[in-house]
Amino acid sequence: AVLVILSYLWQFCVLESVTLTSELGDVKDYCSREFDCFVSKLHFDTLFTRDITPVDCRLDYVDASVAELKDQYSAPITNCIRFVTPNAPEWLKNAAIG
């Protein structure tokens, strides 16, 4: 039970992550919200080869970066992560839920 509570608090109080499948259209939205996004192919070997491509999230380049990645990957998996901005009321709420 403690492990579940700690993983919940980690997800909502420290590191926020989102996984997008098949379409890269939402990447621009997450880049604008200060996420760091990475694209990889959907394959078991990706865990071992670490063949992950970062998305250039600078506003001037994100469209070109996404278009290039669409050509490179047929069925991409996109992971976007960011650190949660410190916010005491949110932390208290999530600690109470945990």
Order of alpha helices (4+ residues) and beta strands (2+ residues): alpha-beta-alpha-beta-alpha-beta-alpha-beta-alpha
